[in-house]
Amino acid sequence: MAVRVRIPAPLRAATAGQAEVQVEGGDLATCLSQLESQFPAIRARLRDDAGGLRRFVNLYVNGEDVRFLQGLETRLQPGDELSIIPAVAGGA
C-alpha cells in the first residue's frame, strides 16, 4: 500500500531534497519506519533518544492531526497522504 509523505522544507536535507516520497505500510508506525529506512538521517529529526516522536513534530493524515486519531496506530489506506509539520515558534 503506497502512502504519499509530504516532507517540509526544513527536513528535505534528510530526503535528498525530495518534497514528497512514497512509503508502504498499513499503519502510521510502519510508514514512519519505512521512511526512516529509506532516509536514515530523518530519524534524528523525527525521534527523540527514546525512539518516541519529538514534541515539536506534528503528523497529519489526510489533514487530520493523528493525536485526535489513533496516534502511531492510525490505519492507512492506499493513496493516503501523511504530512510532517514541524512546530514553528518565534517572536520579536
PyMOL Python script that loads the backbone (N, CA, C, O; Angstrom):
from pymol import cmd

cmd.read_pdbstr("""\
ATOM      1  N   MET A   1       0.845  -1.171   0.000  1.00  0.00           N
ATOM      2  CA  MET A   1       0.000   0.000   0.000  1.00  0.00           C
ATOM      3  C   MET A   1       0.888   1.231   0.000  1.00  0.00           C
ATOM      4  O   MET A   1       1.697   1.408   0.911  1.00  0.00           O
ATOM      5  N   ALA A   2       0.752   2.072  -0.993  1.00  0.00           N
ATOM      6  CA  ALA A   2       1.568   3.277  -1.098  1.00  0.00           C
ATOM      7  C   ALA A   2       0.879   4.454  -0.417  1.00  0.00           C
ATOM      8  O   ALA A   2      -0.296   4.735  -0.648  1.00  0.00           O
ATOM      9  N   VAL A   3       1.645   5.125   0.424  1.00  0.00           N
ATOM     10  CA  VAL A   3       1.196   6.329   1.112  1.00  0.00           C
ATOM     11  C   VAL A   3       2.154   7.444   0.698  1.00  0.00           C
ATOM     12  O   VAL A   3       3.371   7.258   0.679  1.00  0.00           O
ATOM     13  N   ARG A   4       1.601   8.574   0.376  1.00  0.00           N
ATOM     14  CA  ARG A   4       2.410   9.733  -0.010  1.00  0.00           C
ATOM     15  C   ARG A   4       2.787  10.505   1.248  1.00  0.00           C
ATOM     16  O   ARG A   4       1.924  10.831   2.063  1.00  0.00           O
ATOM     17  N   VAL A   5       4.073  10.794   1.405  1.00  0.00           N
ATOM     18  CA  VAL A   5       4.563  11.548   2.561  1.00  0.00           C
ATOM     19  C   VAL A   5       5.077  12.890   2.065  1.00  0.00           C
ATOM     20  O   VAL A   5       5.962  12.962   1.212  1.00  0.00           O
ATOM     21  N   ARG A   6       4.508  13.936   2.612  1.00  0.00           N
ATOM     22  CA  ARG A   6       4.932  15.299   2.260  1.00  0.00           C
ATOM     23  C   ARG A   6       6.002  15.734   3.260  1.00  0.00           C
ATOM     24  O   ARG A   6       5.787  15.724   4.472  1.00  0.00           O
ATOM     25  N   ILE A   7       7.158  16.115   2.720  1.00  0.00           N
ATOM     26  CA  ILE A   7       8.307  16.486   3.533  1.00  0.00           C
ATOM     27  C   ILE A   7       8.430  18.008   3.554  1.00  0.00           C
ATOM     28  O   ILE A   7       8.519  18.627   2.494  1.00  0.00           O
ATOM     29  N   PRO A   8       8.438  18.621   4.735  1.00  0.00           N
ATOM     30  CA  PRO A   8       8.563  20.079   4.804  1.00  0.00           C
ATOM     31  C   PRO A   8       9.997  20.514   4.466  1.00  0.00           C
ATOM     32  O   PRO A   8      10.939  19.734   4.606  1.00  0.00           O
ATOM     33  N   ALA A   9      10.145  21.737   4.030  1.00  0.00           N
ATOM     34  CA  ALA A   9      11.446  22.261   3.620  1.00  0.00           C
ATOM     35  C   ALA A   9      12.553  22.050   4.658  1.00  0.00           C
ATOM     36  O   ALA A   9      13.664  21.679   4.278  1.00  0.00           O
ATOM     37  N   PRO A  10      12.296  22.270   5.952  1.00  0.00           N
ATOM     38  CA  PRO A  10      13.385  22.088   6.919  1.00  0.00           C
ATOM     39  C   PRO A  10      13.911  20.649   7.027  1.00  0.00           C
ATOM     40  O   PRO A  10      15.011  20.435   7.537  1.00  0.00           O
ATOM     41  N   LEU A  11      13.142  19.666   6.556  1.00  0.00           N
ATOM     42  CA  LEU A  11      13.568  18.267   6.654  1.00  0.00           C
ATOM     43  C   LEU A  11      14.064  17.701   5.320  1.00  0.00           C
ATOM     44  O   LEU A  11      14.499  16.550   5.265  1.00  0.00           O
ATOM     45  N   ARG A  12      14.007  18.476   4.269  1.00  0.00           N
ATOM     46  CA  ARG A  12      14.347  17.948   2.942  1.00  0.00           C
ATOM     47  C   ARG A  12      15.818  17.600   2.774  1.00  0.00           C
ATOM     48  O   ARG A  12      16.158  16.798   1.904  1.00  0.00           O
ATOM     49  N   ALA A  13      16.690  18.174   3.574  1.00  0.00           N
ATOM     50  CA  ALA A  13      18.105  17.795   3.506  1.00  0.00           C
ATOM     51  C   ALA A  13      18.262  16.313   3.841  1.00  0.00           C
ATOM     52  O   ALA A  13      19.180  15.657   3.349  1.00  0.00           O
ATOM     53  N   ALA A  14      17.372  15.790   4.675  1.00  0.00           N
ATOM     54  CA  ALA A  14      17.425  14.385   5.073  1.00  0.00           C
ATOM     55  C   ALA A  14      16.818  13.464   4.023  1.00  0.00           C
ATOM     56  O   ALA A  14      16.979  12.247   4.108  1.00  0.00           O
ATOM     57  N   THR A  15      16.115  14.030   3.022  1.00  0.00           N
ATOM     58  CA  THR A  15      15.496  13.220   1.969  1.00  0.00           C
ATOM     59  C   THR A  15      16.063  13.575   0.593  1.00  0.00           C
ATOM     60  O   THR A  15      15.377  13.453  -0.421  1.00  0.00           O
ATOM     61  N   ALA A  16      17.307  14.011   0.572  1.00  0.00           N
ATOM     62  CA  ALA A  16      17.977  14.378  -0.679  1.00  0.00           C
ATOM     63  C   ALA A  16      17.184  15.427  -1.460  1.00  0.00           C
ATOM     64  O   ALA A  16      17.159  15.407  -2.691  1.00  0.00           O
ATOM     65  N   GLY A  17      16.540  16.337  -0.739  1.00  0.00           N
ATOM     66  CA  GLY A  17      15.818  17.428  -1.364  1.00  0.00           C
ATOM     67  C   GLY A  17      14.412  17.105  -1.825  1.00  0.00           C
ATOM     68  O   GLY A  17      13.720  17.972  -2.358  1.00  0.00           O
ATOM     69  N   GLN A  18      13.985  15.881  -1.628  1.00  0.00           N
ATOM     70  CA  GLN A  18      12.651  15.490  -2.095  1.00  0.00           C
ATOM     71  C   GLN A  18      11.558  16.091  -1.211  1.00  0.00           C
ATOM     72  O   GLN A  18      11.632  16.030   0.017  1.00  0.00           O
ATOM     73  N   ALA A  19      10.559  16.666  -1.847  1.00  0.00           N
ATOM     74  CA  ALA A  19       9.430  17.264  -1.131  1.00  0.00           C
ATOM     75  C   ALA A  19       8.338  16.244  -0.861  1.00  0.00           C
ATOM     76  O   ALA A  19       7.482  16.452  -0.001  1.00  0.00           O
ATOM     77  N   GLU A  20       8.371  15.142  -1.598  1.00  0.00           N
ATOM     78  CA  GLU A  20       7.344  14.113  -1.466  1.00  0.00           C
ATOM     79  C   GLU A  20       7.971  12.757  -1.764  1.00  0.00           C
ATOM     80  O   GLU A  20       8.725  12.605  -2.726  1.00  0.00           O
ATOM     81  N   VAL A  21       7.650  11.775  -0.925  1.00  0.00           N
ATOM     82  CA  VAL A  21       8.147  10.416  -1.144  1.00  0.00           C
ATOM     83  C   VAL A  21       6.995   9.439  -0.950  1.00  0.00           C
ATOM     84  O   VAL A  21       5.966   9.787  -0.371  1.00  0.00           O
ATOM     85  N   GLN A  22       7.174   8.226  -1.434  1.00  0.00           N
ATOM     86  CA  GLN A  22       6.181   7.164  -1.278  1.00  0.00           C
ATOM     87  C   GLN A  22       6.738   6.127  -0.310  1.00  0.00           C
ATOM     88  O   GLN A  22       7.905   5.746  -0.405  1.00  0.00           O
ATOM     89  N   VAL A  23       5.906   5.672   0.619  1.00  0.00           N
ATOM     90  CA  VAL A  23       6.285   4.598   1.534  1.00  0.00           C
ATOM     91  C   VAL A  23       5.140   3.596   1.593  1.00  0.00           C
ATOM     92  O   VAL A  23       4.024   3.874   1.154  1.00  0.00           O
ATOM     93  N   GLU A  24       5.437   2.443   2.139  1.00  0.00           N
ATOM     94  CA  GLU A  24       4.449   1.380   2.290  1.00  0.00           C
ATOM     95  C   GLU A  24       4.138   1.205   3.763  1.00  0.00           C
ATOM     96  O   GLU A  24       4.965   1.512   4.622  1.00  0.00           O
ATOM     97  N   GLY A  25       2.943   0.710   4.053  1.00  0.00           N
ATOM     98  CA  GLY A  25       2.610   0.399   5.433  1.00  0.00           C
ATOM     99  C   GLY A  25       1.138   0.497   5.700  1.00  0.00           C
ATOM    100  O   GLY A  25       0.435   1.322   5.115  1.00  0.00           O
ATOM    101  N   GLY A  26       0.672  -0.358   6.595  1.00  0.00           N
ATOM    102  CA  GLY A  26      -0.739  -0.388   6.939  1.00  0.00           C
ATOM    103  C   GLY A  26      -1.112   0.547   8.065  1.00  0.00           C
ATOM    104  O   GLY A  26      -2.289   0.835   8.287  1.00  0.00           O
ATOM    105  N   ASP A  27      -0.095   1.025   8.781  1.00  0.00           N
ATOM    106  CA  ASP A  27      -0.370   1.987   9.846  1.00  0.00           C
ATOM    107  C   ASP A  27       0.743   3.032   9.865  1.00  0.00           C
ATOM    108  O   ASP A  27       1.758   2.894   9.182  1.00  0.00           O
ATOM    109  N   LEU A  28       0.531   4.066  10.652  1.00  0.00           N
ATOM    110  CA  LEU A  28       1.462   5.187  10.676  1.00  0.00           C
ATOM    111  C   LEU A  28       2.839   4.764  11.173  1.00  0.00           C
ATOM    112  O   LEU A  28       3.845   5.204  10.616  1.00  0.00           O
ATOM    113  N   ALA A  29       2.914   3.935  12.193  1.00  0.00           N
ATOM    114  CA  ALA A  29       4.206   3.500  12.730  1.00  0.00           C
ATOM    115  C   ALA A  29       5.027   2.782  11.661  1.00  0.00           C
ATOM    116  O   ALA A  29       6.231   3.011  11.546  1.00  0.00           O
ATOM    117  N   THR A  30       4.382   1.918  10.880  1.00  0.00           N
ATOM    118  CA  THR A  30       5.071   1.189   9.815  1.00  0.00           C
ATOM    119  C   THR A  30       5.551   2.148   8.732  1.00  0.00           C
ATOM    120  O   THR A  30       6.666   2.010   8.229  1.00  0.00           O
ATOM    121  N   CYS A  31       4.726   3.109   8.376  1.00  0.00           N
ATOM    122  CA  CYS A  31       5.117   4.085   7.360  1.00  0.00           C
ATOM    123  C   CYS A  31       6.322   4.907   7.811  1.00  0.00           C
ATOM    124  O   CYS A  31       7.239   5.156   7.028  1.00  0.00           O
ATOM    125  N   LEU A  32       6.316   5.324   9.064  1.00  0.00           N
ATOM    126  CA  LEU A  32       7.461   6.079   9.566  1.00  0.00           C
ATOM    127  C   LEU A  32       8.719   5.221   9.561  1.00  0.00           C
ATOM    128  O   LEU A  32       9.801   5.705   9.232  1.00  0.00           O
ATOM    129  N   SER A  33       8.580   3.958   9.924  1.00  0.00           N
ATOM    130  CA  SER A  33       9.735   3.053   9.893  1.00  0.00           C
ATOM    131  C   SER A  33      10.279   2.917   8.479  1.00  0.00           C
ATOM    132  O   SER A  33      11.494   2.908   8.280  1.00  0.00           O
ATOM    133  N   GLN A  34       9.389   2.812   7.494  1.00  0.00           N
ATOM    134  CA  GLN A  34       9.805   2.724   6.101  1.00  0.00           C
ATOM    135  C   GLN A  34      10.502   4.017   5.654  1.00  0.00           C
ATOM    136  O   GLN A  34      11.513   3.972   4.953  1.00  0.00           O
ATOM    137  N   LEU A  35       9.965   5.145   6.060  1.00  0.00           N
ATOM    138  CA  LEU A  35      10.574   6.430   5.732  1.00  0.00           C
ATOM    139  C   LEU A  35      11.981   6.510   6.317  1.00  0.00           C
ATOM    140  O   LEU A  35      12.922   6.923   5.640  1.00  0.00           O
ATOM    141  N   GLU A  36      12.113   6.113   7.570  1.00  0.00           N
ATOM    142  CA  GLU A  36      13.411   6.151   8.241  1.00  0.00           C
ATOM    143  C   GLU A  36      14.384   5.137   7.637  1.00  0.00           C
ATOM    144  O   GLU A  36      15.596   5.351   7.650  1.00  0.00           O
ATOM    145  N   SER A  37      13.864   4.062   7.122  1.00  0.00           N
ATOM    146  CA  SER A  37      14.708   3.067   6.458  1.00  0.00           C
ATOM    147  C   SER A  37      15.240   3.610   5.132  1.00  0.00           C
ATOM    148  O   SER A  37      16.410   3.411   4.804  1.00  0.00           O
ATOM    149  N   GLN A  38      14.392   4.290   4.375  1.00  0.00           N
ATOM    150  CA  GLN A  38      14.805   4.886   3.104  1.00  0.00           C
ATOM    151  C   GLN A  38      15.743   6.071   3.295  1.00  0.00           C
ATOM    152  O   GLN A  38      16.669   6.284   2.512  1.00  0.00           O
ATOM    153  N   PHE A  39      15.485   6.839   4.353  1.00  0.00           N
ATOM    154  CA  PHE A  39      16.231   8.071   4.615  1.00  0.00           C
ATOM    155  C   PHE A  39      16.665   8.098   6.091  1.00  0.00           C
ATOM    156  O   PHE A  39      16.043   8.780   6.906  1.00  0.00           O
ATOM    157  N   PRO A  40      17.726   7.362   6.432  1.00  0.00           N
ATOM    158  CA  PRO A  40      18.130   7.227   7.840  1.00  0.00           C
ATOM    159  C   PRO A  40      18.363   8.560   8.564  1.00  0.00           C
ATOM    160  O   PRO A  40      18.148   8.645   9.774  1.00  0.00           O
ATOM    161  N   ALA A  41      18.790   9.582   7.856  1.00  0.00           N
ATOM    162  CA  ALA A  41      19.073  10.867   8.506  1.00  0.00           C
ATOM    163  C   ALA A  41      17.813  11.534   9.056  1.00  0.00           C
ATOM    164  O   ALA A  41      17.904  12.390   9.936  1.00  0.00           O
ATOM    165  N   ILE A  42      16.651  11.155   8.552  1.00  0.00           N
ATOM    166  CA  ILE A  42      15.425  11.809   9.017  1.00  0.00           C
ATOM    167  C   ILE A  42      15.025  11.335  10.415  1.00  0.00           C
ATOM    168  O   ILE A  42      14.312  12.039  11.131  1.00  0.00           O
ATOM    169  N   ARG A  43      15.483  10.146  10.802  1.00  0.00           N
ATOM    170  CA  ARG A  43      15.111   9.603  12.115  1.00  0.00           C
ATOM    171  C   ARG A  43      15.477  10.556  13.256  1.00  0.00           C
ATOM    172  O   ARG A  43      14.666  10.785  14.153  1.00  0.00           O
ATOM    173  N   ALA A  44      16.669  11.102  13.228  1.00  0.00           N
ATOM    174  CA  ALA A  44      17.101  12.011  14.290  1.00  0.00           C
ATOM    175  C   ALA A  44      16.270  13.285  14.332  1.00  0.00           C
ATOM    176  O   ALA A  44      16.171  13.934  15.373  1.00  0.00           O
ATOM    177  N   ARG A  45      15.679  13.639  13.209  1.00  0.00           N
ATOM    178  CA  ARG A  45      14.843  14.838  13.160  1.00  0.00           C
ATOM    179  C   ARG A  45      13.430  14.573  13.657  1.00  0.00           C
ATOM    180  O   ARG A  45      12.738  15.494  14.089  1.00  0.00           O
ATOM    181  N   LEU A  46      12.995  13.302  13.596  1.00  0.00           N
ATOM    182  CA  LEU A  46      11.634  12.947  13.994  1.00  0.00           C
ATOM    183  C   LEU A  46      11.542  12.331  15.382  1.00  0.00           C
ATOM    184  O   LEU A  46      10.537  12.499  16.072  1.00  0.00           O
ATOM    185  N   ARG A  47      12.590  11.617  15.796  1.00  0.00           N
ATOM    186  CA  ARG A  47      12.535  10.824  17.030  1.00  0.00           C
ATOM    187  C   ARG A  47      13.478  11.369  18.096  1.00  0.00           C
ATOM    188  O   ARG A  47      14.523  11.942  17.788  1.00  0.00           O
ATOM    189  N   ASP A  48      13.090  11.180  19.355  1.00  0.00           N
ATOM    190  CA  ASP A  48      13.971  11.529  20.462  1.00  0.00           C
ATOM    191  C   ASP A  48      14.870  10.332  20.784  1.00  0.00           C
ATOM    192  O   ASP A  48      14.805   9.308  20.102  1.00  0.00           O
ATOM    193  N   ASP A  49      15.699  10.455  21.808  1.00  0.00           N
ATOM    194  CA  ASP A  49      16.638   9.390  22.158  1.00  0.00           C
ATOM    195  C   ASP A  49      15.949   8.089  22.559  1.00  0.00           C
ATOM    196  O   ASP A  49      16.515   7.007  22.402  1.00  0.00           O
ATOM    197  N   ALA A  50      14.738   8.195  23.072  1.00  0.00           N
ATOM    198  CA  ALA A  50      13.992   7.001  23.493  1.00  0.00           C
ATOM    199  C   ALA A  50      13.216   6.370  22.332  1.00  0.00           C
ATOM    200  O   ALA A  50      12.594   5.323  22.508  1.00  0.00           O
ATOM    201  N   GLY A  51      13.246   6.993  21.153  1.00  0.00           N
ATOM    202  CA  GLY A  51      12.540   6.449  20.000  1.00  0.00           C
ATOM    203  C   GLY A  51      11.141   7.003  19.806  1.00  0.00           C
ATOM    204  O   GLY A  51      10.469   6.662  18.833  1.00  0.00           O
ATOM    205  N   GLY A  52      10.696   7.853  20.719  1.00  0.00           N
ATOM    206  CA  GLY A  52       9.374   8.468  20.569  1.00  0.00           C
ATOM    207  C   GLY A  52       9.442   9.666  19.638  1.00  0.00           C
ATOM    208  O   GLY A  52      10.523  10.180  19.348  1.00  0.00           O
ATOM    209  N   LEU A  53       8.291  10.103  19.175  1.00  0.00           N
ATOM    210  CA  LEU A  53       8.261  11.295  18.325  1.00  0.00           C
ATOM    211  C   LEU A  53       8.672  12.518  19.131  1.00  0.00           C
ATOM    212  O   LEU A  53       8.289  12.673  20.290  1.00  0.00           O
ATOM    213  N   ARG A  54       9.446  13.369  18.509  1.00  0.00           N
ATOM    214  CA  ARG A  54       9.822  14.623  19.168  1.00  0.00           C
ATOM    215  C   ARG A  54       8.571  15.473  19.398  1.00  0.00           C
ATOM    216  O   ARG A  54       7.616  15.417  18.623  1.00  0.00           O
ATOM    217  N   ARG A  55       8.594  16.248  20.457  1.00  0.00           N
ATOM    218  CA  ARG A  55       7.447  17.081  20.834  1.00  0.00           C
ATOM    219  C   ARG A  55       7.005  18.019  19.730  1.00  0.00           C
ATOM    220  O   ARG A  55       5.812  18.263  19.549  1.00  0.00           O
ATOM    221  N   PHE A  56       7.967  18.541  18.995  1.00  0.00           N
ATOM    222  CA  PHE A  56       7.655  19.573  18.012  1.00  0.00           C
ATOM    223  C   PHE A  56       7.292  19.024  16.642  1.00  0.00           C
ATOM    224  O   PHE A  56       7.100  19.794  15.702  1.00  0.00           O
ATOM    225  N   VAL A  57       7.194  17.706  16.513  1.00  0.00           N
ATOM    226  CA  VAL A  57       6.820  17.099  15.233  1.00  0.00           C
ATOM    227  C   VAL A  57       5.325  16.788  15.255  1.00  0.00           C
ATOM    228  O   VAL A  57       4.849  16.039  16.107  1.00  0.00           O
ATOM    229  N   ASN A  58       4.605  17.364  14.321  1.00  0.00           N
ATOM    230  CA  ASN A  58       3.168  17.117  14.191  1.00  0.00           C
ATOM    231  C   ASN A  58       2.925  16.311  12.929  1.00  0.00           C
ATOM    232  O   ASN A  58       3.495  16.599  11.876  1.00  0.00           O
ATOM    233  N   LEU A  59       2.076  15.300  13.039  1.00  0.00           N
ATOM    234  CA  LEU A  59       1.764  14.435  11.906  1.00  0.00           C
ATOM    235  C   LEU A  59       0.279  14.533  11.583  1.00  0.00           C
ATOM    236  O   LEU A  59      -0.573  14.523  12.471  1.00  0.00           O
ATOM    237  N   TYR A  60      -0.006  14.627  10.293  1.00  0.00           N
ATOM    238  CA  TYR A  60      -1.386  14.719   9.826  1.00  0.00           C
ATOM    239  C   TYR A  60      -1.610  13.678   8.737  1.00  0.00           C
ATOM    240  O   TYR A  60      -0.797  13.543   7.822  1.00  0.00           O
ATOM    241  N   VAL A  61      -2.701  12.954   8.837  1.00  0.00           N
ATOM    242  CA  VAL A  61      -3.094  12.003   7.810  1.00  0.00           C
ATOM    243  C   VAL A  61      -4.336  12.570   7.136  1.00  0.00           C
ATOM    244  O   VAL A  61      -5.380  12.738   7.764  1.00  0.00           O
ATOM    245  N   ASN A  62      -4.205  12.856   5.866  1.00  0.00           N
ATOM    246  CA  ASN A  62      -5.303  13.465   5.104  1.00  0.00           C
ATOM    247  C   ASN A  62      -5.854  14.708   5.797  1.00  0.00           C
ATOM    248  O   ASN A  62      -7.062  14.947   5.807  1.00  0.00           O
ATOM    249  N   GLY A  63      -4.948  15.493   6.375  1.00  0.00           N
ATOM    250  CA  GLY A  63      -5.333  16.740   7.014  1.00  0.00           C
ATOM    251  C   GLY A  63      -5.797  16.611   8.455  1.00  0.00           C
ATOM    252  O   GLY A  63      -6.100  17.618   9.096  1.00  0.00           O
ATOM    253  N   GLU A  64      -5.859  15.385   8.981  1.00  0.00           N
ATOM    254  CA  GLU A  64      -6.314  15.161  10.360  1.00  0.00           C
ATOM    255  C   GLU A  64      -5.114  14.931  11.274  1.00  0.00           C
ATOM    256  O   GLU A  64      -4.258  14.096  10.982  1.00  0.00           O
ATOM    257  N   ASP A  65      -5.054  15.661  12.365  1.00  0.00           N
ATOM    258  CA  ASP A  65      -3.984  15.509  13.348  1.00  0.00           C
ATOM    259  C   ASP A  65      -4.066  14.117  13.970  1.00  0.00           C
ATOM    260  O   ASP A  65      -5.108  13.739  14.505  1.00  0.00           O
ATOM    261  N   VAL A  66      -2.973  13.351  13.904  1.00  0.00           N
ATOM    262  CA  VAL A  66      -3.006  11.969  14.396  1.00  0.00           C
ATOM    263  C   VAL A  66      -3.221  11.896  15.900  1.00  0.00           C
ATOM    264  O   VAL A  66      -3.597  10.844  16.417  1.00  0.00           O
ATOM    265  N   ARG A  67      -2.990  12.991  16.610  1.00  0.00           N
ATOM    266  CA  ARG A  67      -3.255  12.992  18.056  1.00  0.00           C
ATOM    267  C   ARG A  67      -4.743  12.824  18.332  1.00  0.00           C
ATOM    268  O   ARG A  67      -5.131  12.379  19.413  1.00  0.00           O
ATOM    269  N   PHE A  68      -5.580  13.179  17.355  1.00  0.00           N
ATOM    270  CA  PHE A  68      -7.022  13.032  17.510  1.00  0.00           C
ATOM    271  C   PHE A  68      -7.549  11.801  16.784  1.00  0.00           C
ATOM    272  O   PHE A  68      -8.756  11.562  16.742  1.00  0.00           O
ATOM    273  N   LEU A  69      -6.639  11.029  16.216  1.00  0.00           N
ATOM    274  CA  LEU A  69      -6.986   9.750  15.602  1.00  0.00           C
ATOM    275  C   LEU A  69      -6.475   8.659  16.540  1.00  0.00           C
ATOM    276  O   LEU A  69      -6.839   8.644  17.716  1.00  0.00           O
ATOM    277  N   GLN A  70      -5.644   7.752  16.045  1.00  0.00           N
ATOM    278  CA  GLN A  70      -5.106   6.690  16.894  1.00  0.00           C
ATOM    279  C   GLN A  70      -3.593   6.795  17.039  1.00  0.00           C
ATOM    280  O   GLN A  70      -2.922   5.789  17.266  1.00  0.00           O
ATOM    281  N   GLY A  71      -3.051   8.006  16.909  1.00  0.00           N
ATOM    282  CA  GLY A  71      -1.615   8.203  17.052  1.00  0.00           C
ATOM    283  C   GLY A  71      -0.850   7.364  16.045  1.00  0.00           C
ATOM    284  O   GLY A  71      -1.237   7.281  14.879  1.00  0.00           O
ATOM    285  N   LEU A  72       0.231   6.743  16.488  1.00  0.00           N
ATOM    286  CA  LEU A  72       1.060   5.939  15.589  1.00  0.00           C
ATOM    287  C   LEU A  72       0.357   4.669  15.132  1.00  0.00           C
ATOM    288  O   LEU A  72       0.824   4.011  14.202  1.00  0.00           O
ATOM    289  N   GLU A  73      -0.735   4.316  15.756  1.00  0.00           N
ATOM    290  CA  GLU A  73      -1.500   3.139  15.351  1.00  0.00           C
ATOM    291  C   GLU A  73      -2.581   3.472  14.311  1.00  0.00           C
ATOM    292  O   GLU A  73      -3.354   2.600  13.916  1.00  0.00           O
ATOM    293  N   THR A  74      -2.629   4.724  13.875  1.00  0.00           N
ATOM    294  CA  THR A  74      -3.606   5.136  12.875  1.00  0.00           C
ATOM    295  C   THR A  74      -3.464   4.285  11.621  1.00  0.00           C
ATOM    296  O   THR A  74      -2.381   4.202  11.043  1.00  0.00           O
ATOM    297  N   ARG A  75      -4.546   3.657  11.204  1.00  0.00           N
ATOM    298  CA  ARG A  75      -4.553   2.818   9.994  1.00  0.00           C
ATOM    299  C   ARG A  75      -4.507   3.707   8.759  1.00  0.00           C
ATOM    300  O   ARG A  75      -5.081   4.795   8.739  1.00  0.00           O
ATOM    301  N   LEU A  76      -3.823   3.231   7.741  1.00  0.00           N
ATOM    302  CA  LEU A  76      -3.690   3.982   6.498  1.00  0.00           C
ATOM    303  C   LEU A  76      -4.209   3.169   5.325  1.00  0.00           C
ATOM    304  O   LEU A  76      -4.162   1.939   5.325  1.00  0.00           O
ATOM    305  N   GLN A  77      -4.701   3.878   4.336  1.00  0.00           N
ATOM    306  CA  GLN A  77      -5.220   3.268   3.119  1.00  0.00           C
ATOM    307  C   GLN A  77      -4.354   3.689   1.933  1.00  0.00           C
ATOM    308  O   GLN A  77      -3.687   4.722   1.991  1.00  0.00           O
ATOM    309  N   PRO A  78      -4.358   2.900   0.861  1.00  0.00           N
ATOM    310  CA  PRO A  78      -3.616   3.304  -0.336  1.00  0.00           C
ATOM    311  C   PRO A  78      -4.052   4.697  -0.774  1.00  0.00           C
ATOM    312  O   PRO A  78      -5.244   5.002  -0.818  1.00  0.00           O
ATOM    313  N   GLY A  79      -3.084   5.529  -1.092  1.00  0.00           N
ATOM    314  CA  GLY A  79      -3.381   6.882  -1.545  1.00  0.00           C
ATOM    315  C   GLY A  79      -3.488   7.911  -0.440  1.00  0.00           C
ATOM    316  O   GLY A  79      -3.615   9.102  -0.723  1.00  0.00           O
ATOM    317  N   ASP A  80      -3.439   7.480   0.822  1.00  0.00           N
ATOM    318  CA  ASP A  80      -3.471   8.447   1.918  1.00  0.00           C
ATOM    319  C   ASP A  80      -2.250   9.353   1.848  1.00  0.00           C
ATOM    320  O   ASP A  80      -1.227   9.004   1.260  1.00  0.00           O
ATOM    321  N   GLU A  81      -2.385  10.520   2.461  1.00  0.00           N
ATOM    322  CA  GLU A  81      -1.299  11.489   2.481  1.00  0.00           C
ATOM    323  C   GLU A  81      -0.899  11.765   3.928  1.00  0.00           C
ATOM    324  O   GLU A  81      -1.730  12.135   4.757  1.00  0.00           O
ATOM    325  N   LEU A  82       0.377  11.580   4.214  1.00  0.00           N
ATOM    326  CA  LEU A  82       0.943  11.887   5.523  1.00  0.00           C
ATOM    327  C   LEU A  82       1.745  13.169   5.391  1.00  0.00           C
ATOM    328  O   LEU A  82       2.654  13.264   4.566  1.00  0.00           O
ATOM    329  N   SER A  83       1.401  14.153   6.210  1.00  0.00           N
ATOM    330  CA  SER A  83       2.145  15.416   6.223  1.00  0.00           C
ATOM    331  C   SER A  83       2.902  15.520   7.533  1.00  0.00           C
ATOM    332  O   SER A  83       2.342  15.318   8.611  1.00  0.00           O
ATOM    333  N   ILE A  84       4.177  15.835   7.426  1.00  0.00           N
ATOM    334  CA  ILE A  84       5.019  16.063   8.599  1.00  0.00           C
ATOM    335  C   ILE A  84       5.154  17.568   8.740  1.00  0.00           C
ATOM    336  O   ILE A  84       5.641  18.248   7.836  1.00  0.00           O
ATOM    337  N   ILE A  85       4.718  18.079   9.880  1.00  0.00           N
ATOM    338  CA  ILE A  85       4.729  19.523  10.100  1.00  0.00           C
ATOM    339  C   ILE A  85       5.515  19.817  11.379  1.00  0.00           C
ATOM    340  O   ILE A  85       5.022  19.564  12.478  1.00  0.00           O
ATOM    341  N   PRO A  86       6.736  20.352  11.244  1.00  0.00           N
ATOM    342  CA  PRO A  86       7.460  20.730  12.458  1.00  0.00           C
ATOM    343  C   PRO A  86       6.833  21.999  13.039  1.00  0.00           C
ATOM    344  O   PRO A  86       6.487  22.928  12.309  1.00  0.00           O
ATOM    345  N   ALA A  87       6.697  22.018  14.356  1.00  0.00           N
ATOM    346  CA  ALA A  87       6.147  23.194  15.011  1.00  0.00           C
ATOM    347  C   ALA A  87       7.111  24.353  14.825  1.00  0.00           C
ATOM    348  O   ALA A  87       8.329  24.179  14.846  1.00  0.00           O
ATOM    349  N   VAL A  88       6.546  25.537  14.643  1.00  0.00           N
ATOM    350  CA  VAL A  88       7.355  26.727  14.443  1.00  0.00           C
ATOM    351  C   VAL A  88       7.071  27.680  15.586  1.00  0.00           C
ATOM    352  O   VAL A  88       5.915  27.951  15.910  1.00  0.00           O
ATOM    353  N   ALA A  89       8.119  28.180  16.187  1.00  0.00           N
ATOM    354  CA  ALA A  89       7.964  29.145  17.261  1.00  0.00           C
ATOM    355  C   ALA A  89       8.790  30.375  16.912  1.00  0.00           C
ATOM    356  O   ALA A  89       9.757  30.311  16.154  1.00  0.00           O
ATOM    357  N   GLY A  90       8.391  31.448  17.469  1.00  0.00           N
ATOM    358  CA  GLY A  90       9.169  32.652  17.194  1.00  0.00           C
ATOM    359  C   GLY A  90       8.502  33.857  17.804  1.00  0.00           C
ATOM    360  O   GLY A  90       7.487  33.745  18.491  1.00  0.00           O
ATOM    361  N   GLY A  91       9.057  34.958  17.559  1.00  0.00           N
ATOM    362  CA  GLY A  91       8.502  36.182  18.088  1.00  0.00           C
ATOM    363  C   GLY A  91       9.523  37.280  17.950  1.00  0.00           C
ATOM    364  O   GLY A  91      10.643  37.076  17.482  1.00  0.00           O
ATOM    365  N   ALA A  92       9.112  38.414  18.361  1.00  0.00           N
ATOM    366  CA  ALA A  92      10.003  39.558  18.236  1.00  0.00           C
ATOM    367  C   ALA A  92      10.681  39.850  19.537  1.00  0.00           C
ATOM    368  O   ALA A  92      11.475  40.788  19.622  1.00  0.00           O
TER     369      ALA A  92
END
""", "prot")
cmd.dss("prot")
cmd.show_as("cartoon", "prot")
cmd.util.cbc("prot")
cmd.orient("prot")
